[in-house]
Amino acid sequence: MSNEFDLDTETSACVTEKSRKCPIYWKHSPIYWPALSSQQAARDIPLKYISDRVDITILSPNEWWEFLSLLYHRKYQRSPEHPTIPPYDPLQLCAELDITAYVKTYNHNTYLVLPGYRKHLTTLLSGDYFRHRHPQILTLGLGALSIEIDISLATHVISSVEILIGESLHMLQYLINDEQLLSQLGLGHESLLAQSITAAGASLSLEESFPVSLYVGLGLVLVSIASPVWETERKTIFSQAMVDKMSELVISEAELPE
């Protein structure tokens, strides 16, 4: 269903019908919304990714304290029975432990944001505090419809990020709605993602049932899927959710009176 797709190098000529909405131009390829009103096309929408998906970890104060304590005691070979760490600034301690990290402050609490999660996952899951607070991986993707050269619909996922998160879920909207931070983390579409998170509002961070799909304007759909960290079919579930949402919107568009 999905394949890697780089809009920088694999742009194609696009054909469109007259649309009621203006095209959104991203890099060299025009992305149209809606591209085509067709129930037939909605049943089989190909999904194409770009290649710069990123993953990040967001830790609450209690979570990052335990995480850094484990690493500190591992590095200095001290007993982990009663882990204590020096009262460092978390960024100073991360530098000592050779970890790249960023901080965000909300309600006087300091949250730690780490680029990536796979290299830290074993350590994070060995800590009781993080593990017992139902860690999950939240996949966020921005999608838009376009028409390929053969006049078929395609969903381009123009931004995709996986977030390993525990008890910071309710702070998500505020923690990642920062274009500078997202850019530092390596996300190439930070302005679109931040704007979409803002448009989605508090419902994204307060929603308890997943998957969640939100139409956020700008001709884009923000789709989020939360999965347990041990889920092996995250990409498949996310891809299907994106296609389902696009199909739903295309069918709704087809049913509008002319």
C-alpha positions, 0 to 999 in steps of 0.5 A: 500500500505504501512506498517511499516517495521523495517530492524533491526528486520524484515529481510528476506532471499533475492533471486536475479537474476544476476544483472548488479550492486553491492548490497548495504548492509544496516543493515542486509538486502541486497538491490539490484539495480535493483533487477529484470527486469520485467514489470509485477512486476513493476505494483505492487511494495509493499512499506515498510517503516522503523520506524524511520521517522522524521520531522523537521522545517526550518525557515528563519531569519524573520520567526524565529523572528516572531515565537520566538516573539509570544512565548516570548510574550505568556510566559511573557503575554505581548501585541502582538500588537508590538512584540519585543524580546530581542536581544538574540542569537536565540539559547539562546532565544530558551533555555529560551523558552524551545525549542530545536533548531539548527542553520545553517548559509548561506550567513550571514543569520542564519536559525533555525532548529527545531526537529519536526513541529507538536507541533509548527504548530499552533503557526507558522500558527498564524504568518502572515510572515510565513503563507503568504509565502506559507508554505509547507511540503516537504517529502523526501524519499530514496528508493531502490529495493529488492527481497522478499523471494517470488521473488517479488519486494519491494521498501524499503524506507530506509530514510524518513523525512518531512520538514516544510519549507517556504521561506527557500526552495531555501536554502534547499540543503545547510541547510540539507546537514549536517550529524551531524545536521541530526544525532542530529535531530534523522535521522538514515540514515543521511550519505545516505540522505546527500550524495543523496542531494549532488548528486541531486544538486541544481535542488532539491532546485531550482525546482518549480514544484513538485513532483520531482524524482531524480536518485542519484546513489548508487542504490538509488532514492531520491523522494520528494513531496511538499504539503500544510500544510493542505494536509491530503493525504501527505503519500498517495501521497508520497507513490504513487510517490515512487512506480511510480518512481520505476516502471518507472525505472524497466520498463526502465531496462526491456527494455534495450537490453540484 
